[in-house]
Amino acid sequence: MVSILMVYGCGAVGLRIAHAAKVGGAETLVAGRDSGRAAAAAATLDLPWRSSPVDDPARLAQILSGVRVLVNTAGPMAVTAPALMEACLRSGCHYLDVSNELAVFLDAWHRDRAARQAGIAVVPGAGFATAVVESLAHRVLGRVPGADTVTIVRSAPGGTRSDGVRGTSSALLAAGGWSYDAGQLLRAPDTILSFDLPEGTRAAVPIGSGEVFAVAHATGVPNVSAYYTSRLGPVLSRLAVPLARHWARAGLRLPNRRQERAAGPAGTPSRIWLRASNRGGAAAEGWVEASGTESTAVIAAEAARRLDSGRAVGVLTSGELLGPGFPLGIPGIRLGGAAGFG
């Protein structure tokens, strides 16, 4: 039972994690940058709250008093994660977040020695975006002897998106594509590819996401790349993607896709397709589908529980903390292809 688990971030994901933790018996509180929003969010769950901006180390130290595990759900993660990691290192508090930004993972791994010295664990990506992909990779790789390549394609769900999701999408666009090639992290060219997915043939844009790092680190596969589907088709995507990246780098968020409301209600499942292959031409594919928000709440709450009750220290992927099977066993997860057997 967690002594005190703090969920920093008052959006939909943060409140779902706080609710899941409270139901699971954790002594939970809500925190955020804005005191009014934190108080209002906490009131919906009948929980205590605290507030501090991320750029005030003294106040962060105050709100972390007595806290054993901090779950960061506040975006943009590239801004909040480094400050909150540092605050946890100073306070001796375990840190985990639900990020999928490559920059957050790279920053976290630079802190491994400091985390071990502080006796804490730092776990980026404890959510659907990376934990489920890491688990799916282990499942599919088990079907391909000597696999050396993993390709990940994330399909955009329908429905309107939360500010947090839009912020993450903009951050991934701004970062551009990154992939592992022979074990080296390199910038990927802006080549629009087409993939035959369970929902049909889709054009996809290369991205540099946290899942690329997590899969390469946890599996040892030397070649890992990730893509995000585009609804524009190959030709229009080649024209639109450079402009969208320019907007994102200028600090402009992607517009909400209001026209997609008819395509699916809020909460339409997210889908991830993964292919593993070896030099001999053998390959296997698998896919997973689930509500990203609901799955993230379960994953983050369980990760927090294990941090509090275990002895993990240093920087870990969520899969290293939870084990490769846990995310795929969450109620509501649907599996197909090679991932759906055995």
Secondary structure, 3 states (H helix, E strand, C coil): CCCCEEEECCCHHHHHHHHHHHHCCCCEEEEECCHHHHHHHHHHHCCCEEECCCCCHHHHHHHCCCCCEEEECCCCHHHHHHHHHHHHHHHCCEEEECCCEHHHHHHHHCCHHHHHHHCCEEECCCCHHHHHHHHHHHHHHCCCCCCCEEEEEEECCCCCCCHHHHHHHHHHHHHCCEEEECCEEEECCCCCEEEEECCEEEEEEEECEHHHHHHHHHHCCCEEEEEEEECCHHHHHHHHHHHHHHHHHCCCCCCCCHHHHHCCCCCCCEEEEEEEECCCCCEEEEEEEECHHHHHHHHHHHHHHHHHHCCCCEECCHHHHHCCCCHHHCCCCEEEEHHHCC
